[in-house]
Amino acid sequence: MALKKKTLWRLHAWLGLLAGVPLLIIALTGSWLVFKPELDALLLPERTQIEAAAEGRRSLDVLLALVREAHPDEVVVGWAPAESATRSDVLFVIKKGSGLWRKMYLDAQQGRLLTEPLALEDGVNDWLLSLHYTLLGGHLGMLLAGVVALMLIGLGVTGFLIYRRFWRRLFTLNLRQAWRGLAGEFHRKLGVIAAPLFLIMGVTGAYWNITHAVADLAEHGLSEEHEIVTGSWLGAGLSLDALADQCAAAVPGYQPAYIALPKDEQGLVTFYGQVPERGFLRSPYGITFSFQREHGKLIAETDIRTQGLVLQVIDAFRPLHFGNFGGLPVKLFYCLFGMLPAWLALSGFAVFVLRRKKAGKGAGKSAAPDKARIAA
């Protein structure tokens, strides 16, 4: 049993050392990004905040025509309609002859563009978002962040196995003990408290990053360039409003959260959305409708409410990862406890260093007996 615990401790220590720096970055940025919508409104109000109009949103077709007139060389490939009447839409565009994705902010109430095309990482929060899930390393960075998430799972599991009798002294702390003991006790208590959140963050983060990174690497290799877009592939007479009405007729109350537009001849028009009463652990993208790009024929539809357990669990990954399913109390919990991997990385490093120092001092005292034992 002692040997097993020692092996677990070594595995736990090495996982912590290997994941320490990227885990520190991911934890701190993740805690900040829990409040991304609120921080966007605070830091970039000219882009994200608008005034609600009495007549409501302009139609999708009118807004798309406005964008095309203002930027004839840009192809709209993605559209995120705002959930609130006081927030702007986000459009994703690619310049003709390019493969580089950019973004624009759109006032759908007044019918006006708020920005020129911007880099996806423009703005401190979007830069931090890229740092959080790609470590600014593109496909390989995304894969690395996924591996770090797997290490976080390993840290949680090995830590629990090492300190599985944690309840005995969970709410006691001896402040008179030496620094090594205090650092170790502080590390253990924080780890026990945060272990459930570690598993949630680790599983959801690893799934997203690894699946997306593997798909991107398989399609594009190490290159960060995407396929070249030569022009709009959306049918000239196709009405996005008519497609949205068709979605709402099929699912009463349906609200699109993202519209994917075709980038090539094989592309589809896909609406991702939900209904207002979707439940607190449903993502806003669980009900989809895919249409043929020229004439709008319905090709496929999916409703997460009728899917199997595995797909429903995967759909719940988004609210579980972002902590946006329970209002301000849950967000505050995610923000505060989401920082714990960062503090555990620091306290764990302190425990490791102090243990090494103690081991070094002990080795000097026992060197002669060890040599005599080996000689004998």
BAFI-33431 format. One record per residue (C-alpha): residue number from 1; residue in one letter; x, z negated, y. Coordinates in nm, 2 decimals. Example, Ala and Ser with C-alpha at 12.3 -4.5 7.8 and 13.67 -1.06 7.14 Angstrom:
% residues 2
[1, "a", [1.23, -0.78, -0.45]]
[2, "s", [1.37, -0.71, -0.11]]
//
This chain:
% residues 376
[1, "m", [0.00, 0.00, 0.00]]
[2, "a", [0.29, -0.09, 0.24]]
[3, "l", [0.46, 0.24, 0.17]]
[4, "k", [0.13, 0.43, 0.23]]
[5, "k", [0.08, 0.26, 0.56]]
[6, "k", [0.43, 0.33, 0.66]]
[7, "t", [0.39, 0.70, 0.58]]
[8, "l", [0.07, 0.71, 0.77]]
[9, "w", [0.24, 0.54, 1.07]]
[10, "r", [0.52, 0.80, 1.06]]
[11, "l", [0.27, 1.09, 1.04]]
[12, "h", [0.07, 0.93, 1.33]]
[13, "a", [0.38, 0.89, 1.54]]
[14, "w", [0.51, 1.25, 1.48]]
[15, "l", [0.17, 1.39, 1.56]]
[16, "g", [0.16, 1.20, 1.88]]
[17, "l", [0.51, 1.31, 1.98]]
[18, "l", [0.44, 1.67, 1.90]]
[19, "a", [0.10, 1.68, 2.08]]
[20, "g", [0.19, 1.43, 2.36]]
[21, "v", [0.26, 1.66, 2.66]]
[22, "p", [-0.01, 1.92, 2.60]]
[23, "l", [-0.25, 1.65, 2.50]]
[24, "l", [-0.18, 1.47, 2.83]]
[25, "i", [-0.26, 1.80, 3.02]]
[26, "i", [-0.57, 1.88, 2.82]]
[27, "a", [-0.71, 1.52, 2.85]]
[28, "l", [-0.66, 1.49, 3.23]]
[29, "t", [-0.79, 1.84, 3.31]]
[30, "g", [-1.08, 1.79, 3.07]]
[31, "s", [-1.19, 1.46, 3.24]]
[32, "w", [-1.17, 1.64, 3.58]]
[33, "l", [-1.38, 1.94, 3.45]]
[34, "v", [-1.66, 1.72, 3.33]]
[35, "f", [-1.78, 1.73, 3.69]]
[36, "k", [-1.68, 2.10, 3.75]]
[37, "p", [-2.02, 2.21, 3.90]]
[38, "e", [-2.02, 1.91, 4.14]]
[39, "l", [-1.66, 1.97, 4.23]]
[40, "d", [-1.72, 2.34, 4.28]]
[41, "a", [-2.00, 2.25, 4.52]]
[42, "l", [-1.76, 2.01, 4.71]]
[43, "l", [-1.45, 2.22, 4.72]]
[44, "l", [-1.60, 2.58, 4.74]]
[45, "p", [-1.94, 2.54, 4.91]]
[46, "e", [-1.92, 2.88, 5.08]]
[47, "r", [-1.91, 3.04, 4.73]]
[48, "t", [-2.13, 2.82, 4.52]]
[49, "q", [-2.40, 2.68, 4.75]]
[50, "i", [-2.69, 2.88, 4.89]]
[51, "e", [-3.02, 2.82, 5.06]]
[52, "a", [-3.34, 2.86, 4.85]]
[53, "a", [-3.57, 3.14, 4.97]]
[54, "a", [-3.95, 3.09, 4.98]]
[55, "e", [-4.00, 3.41, 4.79]]
[56, "g", [-3.74, 3.31, 4.52]]
[57, "r", [-3.47, 3.53, 4.36]]
[58, "r", [-3.44, 3.90, 4.42]]
[59, "s", [-3.49, 4.11, 4.11]]
[60, "l", [-3.20, 4.18, 3.88]]
[61, "d", [-3.23, 4.56, 3.94]]
[62, "v", [-3.22, 4.52, 4.32]]
[63, "l", [-2.92, 4.29, 4.30]]
[64, "l", [-2.73, 4.52, 4.06]]
[65, "a", [-2.80, 4.81, 4.30]]
[66, "l", [-2.66, 4.60, 4.58]]
[67, "v", [-2.34, 4.53, 4.40]]
[68, "r", [-2.29, 4.89, 4.30]]
[69, "e", [-2.34, 5.01, 4.65]]
[70, "a", [-2.10, 4.75, 4.79]]
[71, "h", [-1.84, 4.81, 4.52]]
[72, "p", [-1.88, 5.15, 4.36]]
[73, "d", [-1.55, 5.13, 4.17]]
[74, "e", [-1.64, 4.80, 4.00]]
[75, "v", [-1.84, 4.78, 3.67]]
[76, "v", [-2.05, 4.47, 3.61]]
[77, "v", [-1.99, 4.36, 3.26]]
[78, "g", [-2.12, 4.00, 3.27]]
[79, "w", [-2.38, 3.81, 3.48]]
[80, "a", [-2.44, 3.44, 3.48]]
[81, "p", [-2.77, 3.37, 3.67]]
[82, "a", [-2.78, 3.03, 3.84]]
[83, "e", [-3.00, 2.76, 3.69]]
[84, "s", [-3.07, 2.62, 4.04]]
[85, "a", [-3.22, 2.80, 4.34]]
[86, "t", [-2.94, 2.64, 4.56]]
[87, "r", [-2.65, 2.78, 4.35]]
[88, "s", [-2.50, 3.12, 4.34]]
[89, "d", [-2.48, 3.36, 4.05]]
[90, "v", [-2.15, 3.46, 3.91]]
[91, "l", [-2.08, 3.82, 3.82]]
[92, "f", [-1.79, 3.94, 3.61]]
[93, "v", [-1.66, 4.29, 3.70]]
[94, "i", [-1.39, 4.53, 3.59]]
[95, "k", [-1.25, 4.80, 3.81]]
[96, "k", [-1.29, 5.15, 3.68]]
[97, "g", [-0.97, 5.26, 3.50]]
[98, "s", [-0.87, 4.89, 3.44]]
[99, "g", [-0.92, 4.63, 3.18]]
[100, "l", [-0.88, 4.32, 3.40]]
[101, "w", [-1.18, 4.09, 3.43]]
[102, "r", [-1.26, 3.95, 3.78]]
[103, "k", [-1.54, 3.76, 3.93]]
[104, "m", [-1.77, 3.77, 4.23]]
[105, "y", [-2.03, 3.52, 4.37]]
[106, "l", [-2.37, 3.64, 4.45]]
[107, "d", [-2.65, 3.49, 4.66]]
[108, "a", [-2.95, 3.60, 4.45]]
[109, "q", [-3.20, 3.44, 4.69]]
[110, "q", [-3.10, 3.63, 5.00]]
[111, "g", [-2.95, 3.93, 4.82]]
[112, "r", [-2.59, 3.93, 4.94]]
[113, "l", [-2.25, 3.91, 4.80]]
[114, "l", [-2.05, 3.60, 4.89]]
[115, "t", [-1.70, 3.72, 4.79]]
[116, "e", [-1.49, 4.02, 4.71]]
[117, "p", [-1.37, 4.05, 4.35]]
[118, "l", [-1.15, 3.75, 4.27]]
[119, "a", [-0.91, 3.66, 3.99]]
[120, "l", [-1.08, 3.45, 3.72]]
[121, "e", [-0.85, 3.16, 3.79]]
[122, "d", [-0.91, 3.18, 4.17]]
[123, "g", [-1.00, 2.83, 4.29]]
[124, "v", [-0.85, 2.50, 4.18]]
[125, "n", [-1.12, 2.42, 3.93]]
[126, "d", [-1.11, 2.76, 3.75]]
[127, "w", [-0.73, 2.74, 3.75]]
[128, "l", [-0.76, 2.39, 3.59]]
[129, "l", [-1.01, 2.54, 3.34]]
[130, "s", [-0.76, 2.80, 3.23]]
[131, "l", [-0.49, 2.53, 3.21]]
[132, "h", [-0.72, 2.32, 3.00]]
[133, "y", [-0.80, 2.57, 2.73]]
[134, "t", [-0.51, 2.82, 2.74]]
[135, "l", [-0.23, 2.61, 2.89]]
[136, "l", [-0.18, 2.92, 3.11]]
[137, "g", [-0.04, 3.10, 2.80]]
[138, "g", [-0.30, 3.36, 2.73]]
[139, "h", [-0.40, 3.42, 2.36]]
[140, "l", [-0.10, 3.22, 2.23]]
[141, "g", [-0.17, 2.94, 2.47]]
[142, "m", [-0.53, 2.93, 2.35]]
[143, "l", [-0.41, 2.91, 1.99]]
[144, "l", [-0.16, 2.63, 2.08]]
[145, "a", [-0.44, 2.43, 2.25]]
[146, "g", [-0.65, 2.47, 1.94]]
[147, "v", [-0.36, 2.34, 1.72]]
[148, "v", [-0.33, 2.04, 1.96]]
[149, "a", [-0.70, 1.98, 1.91]]
[150, "l", [-0.63, 1.97, 1.53]]
[151, "m", [-0.35, 1.72, 1.60]]
[152, "l", [-0.60, 1.51, 1.80]]
[153, "i", [-0.82, 1.50, 1.49]]
[154, "g", [-0.52, 1.40, 1.28]]
[155, "l", [-0.43, 1.12, 1.53]]
[156, "g", [-0.78, 0.99, 1.52]]
[157, "v", [-0.80, 0.99, 1.14]]
[158, "t", [-0.45, 0.84, 1.07]]
[159, "g", [-0.50, 0.58, 1.35]]
[160, "f", [-0.82, 0.47, 1.19]]
[161, "l", [-0.66, 0.45, 0.84]]
[162, "i", [-0.37, 0.25, 0.98]]
[163, "y", [-0.59, 0.01, 1.18]]
[164, "r", [-0.90, 0.01, 0.97]]
[165, "r", [-0.95, -0.36, 1.01]]
[166, "f", [-0.96, -0.32, 1.38]]
[167, "w", [-1.28, -0.54, 1.42]]
[168, "r", [-1.09, -0.86, 1.35]]
[169, "r", [-0.92, -0.88, 1.70]]
[170, "l", [-1.09, -0.60, 1.89]]
[171, "f", [-1.20, -0.82, 2.18]]
[172, "t", [-0.88, -1.04, 2.20]]
[173, "l", [-0.56, -0.96, 2.39]]
[174, "n", [-0.26, -1.19, 2.40]]
[175, "l", [-0.10, -1.14, 2.73]]
[176, "r", [0.19, -1.37, 2.66]]
[177, "q", [0.35, -1.16, 2.39]]
[178, "a", [0.66, -0.94, 2.43]]
[179, "w", [0.63, -0.59, 2.59]]
[180, "r", [0.65, -0.42, 2.25]]
[181, "g", [0.36, -0.62, 2.10]]
[182, "l", [0.15, -0.58, 2.42]]
[183, "a", [0.20, -0.21, 2.43]]
[184, "g", [0.12, -0.18, 2.06]]
[185, "e", [-0.20, -0.39, 2.09]]
[186, "f", [-0.31, -0.20, 2.40]]
[187, "h", [-0.25, 0.13, 2.22]]
[188, "r", [-0.45, 0.02, 1.91]]
[189, "k", [-0.75, -0.11, 2.10]]
[190, "l", [-0.77, 0.21, 2.32]]
[191, "g", [-0.74, 0.43, 2.01]]
[192, "v", [-1.02, 0.24, 1.82]]
[193, "i", [-1.26, 0.26, 2.12]]
[194, "a", [-1.19, 0.63, 2.18]]
[195, "a", [-1.17, 0.75, 1.81]]
[196, "p", [-1.53, 0.89, 1.79]]
[197, "l", [-1.48, 1.09, 2.11]]
[198, "f", [-1.14, 1.21, 1.98]]
[199, "l", [-1.31, 1.36, 1.68]]
[200, "i", [-1.58, 1.53, 1.89]]
[201, "m", [-1.33, 1.67, 2.13]]
[202, "g", [-1.09, 1.77, 1.85]]
[203, "v", [-1.34, 1.94, 1.63]]
[204, "t", [-1.52, 2.13, 1.91]]
[205, "g", [-1.20, 2.23, 2.09]]
[206, "a", [-1.02, 2.34, 1.78]]
[207, "y", [-1.32, 2.55, 1.66]]
[208, "w", [-1.36, 2.74, 2.00]]
[209, "n", [-0.99, 2.79, 2.07]]
[210, "i", [-0.88, 2.89, 1.72]]
[211, "t", [-1.17, 3.13, 1.65]]
[212, "h", [-1.14, 3.30, 2.00]]
[213, "a", [-0.76, 3.32, 1.99]]
[214, "v", [-0.75, 3.46, 1.64]]
[215, "a", [-1.02, 3.72, 1.73]]
[216, "d", [-0.83, 3.82, 2.05]]
[217, "l", [-0.50, 3.84, 1.87]]
[218, "a", [-0.65, 4.05, 1.60]]
[219, "e", [-0.80, 4.29, 1.86]]
[220, "h", [-0.53, 4.30, 2.12]]
[221, "g", [-0.22, 4.16, 1.96]]
[222, "l", [0.01, 3.98, 2.21]]
[223, "s", [-0.10, 4.19, 2.50]]
[224, "e", [-0.33, 4.03, 2.76]]
[225, "e", [-0.47, 4.37, 2.85]]
[226, "h", [-0.83, 4.44, 2.74]]
[227, "e", [-0.98, 4.78, 2.68]]
[228, "i", [-0.99, 5.02, 2.98]]
[229, "v", [-1.34, 5.05, 3.13]]
[230, "t", [-1.39, 5.41, 3.26]]
[231, "g", [-1.74, 5.36, 3.42]]
[232, "s", [-2.08, 5.20, 3.37]]
[233, "w", [-2.23, 5.26, 3.03]]
[234, "l", [-2.57, 5.12, 3.13]]
[235, "g", [-2.85, 5.37, 3.11]]
[236, "a", [-2.94, 5.53, 3.45]]
[237, "g", [-3.31, 5.46, 3.41]]
[238, "l", [-3.28, 5.12, 3.23]]
[239, "s", [-3.44, 4.82, 3.40]]
[240, "l", [-3.28, 4.48, 3.35]]
[241, "d", [-3.60, 4.32, 3.49]]
[242, "a", [-3.81, 4.50, 3.22]]
[243, "l", [-3.57, 4.37, 2.95]]
[244, "a", [-3.59, 4.02, 3.09]]
[245, "d", [-3.98, 4.04, 3.09]]
[246, "q", [-3.96, 4.15, 2.73]]
[247, "c", [-3.75, 3.85, 2.64]]
[248, "a", [-4.00, 3.62, 2.82]]
[249, "a", [-4.29, 3.78, 2.64]]
[250, "a", [-4.13, 3.72, 2.31]]
[251, "v", [-4.03, 3.36, 2.39]]
[252, "p", [-4.25, 3.20, 2.67]]
[253, "g", [-4.05, 3.02, 2.93]]
[254, "y", [-3.73, 3.20, 2.83]]
[255, "q", [-3.45, 3.17, 3.09]]
[256, "p", [-3.13, 3.39, 3.06]]
[257, "a", [-2.81, 3.20, 3.11]]
[258, "y", [-2.58, 3.50, 3.07]]
[259, "i", [-2.63, 3.87, 3.04]]
[260, "a", [-2.36, 4.08, 2.87]]
[261, "l", [-2.35, 4.45, 2.99]]
[262, "p", [-2.19, 4.73, 2.79]]
[263, "k", [-1.82, 4.81, 2.85]]
[264, "d", [-1.81, 5.11, 2.62]]
[265, "e", [-2.03, 5.36, 2.43]]
[266, "q", [-2.10, 5.12, 2.15]]
[267, "g", [-2.19, 4.83, 2.38]]
[268, "l", [-2.52, 4.66, 2.40]]
[269, "v", [-2.72, 4.47, 2.67]]
[270, "t", [-2.74, 4.12, 2.54]]
[271, "f", [-2.94, 3.83, 2.70]]
[272, "y", [-2.82, 3.48, 2.61]]
[273, "g", [-3.06, 3.21, 2.71]]
[274, "q", [-3.29, 2.92, 2.62]]
[275, "v", [-3.62, 2.76, 2.71]]
[276, "p", [-3.65, 2.45, 2.94]]
[277, "e", [-3.75, 2.22, 2.66]]
[278, "r", [-3.46, 2.32, 2.44]]
[279, "g", [-3.35, 1.96, 2.36]]
[280, "f", [-3.05, 1.76, 2.48]]
[281, "l", [-2.81, 1.89, 2.21]]
[282, "r", [-2.89, 2.26, 2.25]]
[283, "s", [-2.65, 2.50, 2.43]]
[284, "p", [-2.81, 2.72, 2.70]]
[285, "y", [-2.72, 3.03, 2.50]]
[286, "g", [-2.90, 2.98, 2.17]]
[287, "i", [-3.17, 3.24, 2.20]]
[288, "t", [-3.04, 3.60, 2.22]]
[289, "f", [-3.19, 3.95, 2.26]]
[290, "s", [-2.97, 4.26, 2.22]]
[291, "f", [-3.09, 4.60, 2.35]]
[292, "q", [-2.97, 4.95, 2.31]]
[293, "r", [-2.77, 5.03, 2.63]]
[294, "e", [-2.95, 5.36, 2.73]]
[295, "h", [-3.32, 5.32, 2.65]]
[296, "g", [-3.35, 4.95, 2.60]]
[297, "k", [-3.47, 4.95, 2.24]]
[298, "l", [-3.45, 4.60, 2.09]]
[299, "i", [-3.17, 4.59, 1.83]]
[300, "a", [-3.16, 4.23, 1.73]]
[301, "e", [-3.28, 3.88, 1.83]]
[302, "t", [-3.18, 3.53, 1.72]]
[303, "d", [-3.33, 3.20, 1.78]]
[304, "i", [-3.12, 2.89, 1.72]]
[305, "r", [-3.43, 2.69, 1.65]]
[306, "t", [-3.48, 2.88, 1.33]]
[307, "q", [-3.12, 2.90, 1.21]]
[308, "g", [-2.95, 2.70, 0.94]]
[309, "l", [-2.79, 2.36, 0.99]]
[310, "v", [-2.43, 2.49, 1.02]]
[311, "l", [-2.52, 2.72, 1.31]]
[312, "q", [-2.73, 2.45, 1.48]]
[313, "v", [-2.43, 2.21, 1.46]]
[314, "i", [-2.20, 2.48, 1.61]]
[315, "d", [-2.45, 2.54, 1.89]]
[316, "a", [-2.44, 2.17, 1.97]]
[317, "f", [-2.06, 2.19, 2.01]]
[318, "r", [-2.11, 2.30, 2.38]]
[319, "p", [-2.31, 2.00, 2.51]]
[320, "l", [-2.10, 1.77, 2.29]]
[321, "h", [-1.78, 1.90, 2.43]]
[322, "f", [-1.88, 1.91, 2.80]]
[323, "g", [-2.09, 1.60, 2.80]]
[324, "n", [-2.37, 1.76, 3.00]]
[325, "f", [-2.65, 1.65, 2.78]]
[326, "g", [-2.74, 1.30, 2.92]]
[327, "g", [-2.71, 1.31, 3.30]]
[328, "l", [-2.47, 1.11, 3.51]]
[329, "p", [-2.41, 0.82, 3.27]]
[330, "v", [-2.29, 1.05, 2.99]]
[331, "k", [-2.08, 1.25, 3.23]]
[332, "l", [-1.91, 0.93, 3.36]]
[333, "f", [-1.85, 0.82, 3.00]]
[334, "y", [-1.69, 1.15, 2.91]]
[335, "c", [-1.48, 1.15, 3.23]]
[336, "l", [-1.34, 0.80, 3.18]]
[337, "f", [-1.30, 0.80, 2.80]]
[338, "g", [-1.19, 1.16, 2.80]]
[339, "m", [-0.87, 1.04, 2.98]]
[340, "l", [-0.79, 0.80, 2.70]]
[341, "p", [-0.59, 1.06, 2.50]]
[342, "a", [-0.36, 1.08, 2.80]]
[343, "w", [-0.31, 0.70, 2.82]]
[344, "l", [-0.27, 0.69, 2.44]]
[345, "a", [0.00, 0.95, 2.46]]
[346, "l", [0.19, 0.74, 2.71]]
[347, "s", [0.13, 0.41, 2.54]]
[348, "g", [0.21, 0.56, 2.20]]
[349, "f", [0.54, 0.70, 2.33]]
[350, "a", [0.62, 0.35, 2.46]]
[351, "v", [0.54, 0.19, 2.12]]
[352, "f", [0.76, 0.46, 1.95]]
[353, "v", [1.06, 0.39, 2.19]]
[354, "l", [1.03, 0.01, 2.16]]
[355, "r", [1.01, 0.04, 1.78]]
[356, "r", [1.32, 0.26, 1.77]]
[357, "k", [1.51, 0.01, 1.99]]
[358, "k", [1.42, -0.28, 1.76]]
[359, "a", [1.51, -0.08, 1.45]]
[360, "g", [1.85, 0.01, 1.61]]
[361, "k", [1.92, -0.36, 1.69]]
[362, "g", [1.82, -0.46, 1.33]]
[363, "a", [2.04, -0.19, 1.18]]
[364, "g", [2.36, -0.34, 1.34]]
[365, "k", [2.29, -0.69, 1.20]]
[366, "s", [2.22, -0.57, 0.85]]
[367, "a", [2.49, -0.30, 0.82]]
[368, "a", [2.75, -0.52, 0.62]]
[369, "p", [2.50, -0.64, 0.35]]
[370, "d", [2.38, -0.29, 0.31]]
[371, "k", [2.73, -0.16, 0.26]]
[372, "a", [2.80, -0.43, 0.01]]
[373, "r", [2.48, -0.36, -0.18]]
[374, "i", [2.57, 0.02, -0.20]]
[375, "a", [2.92, -0.06, -0.31]]
[376, "a", [2.80, -0.29, -0.59]]
//
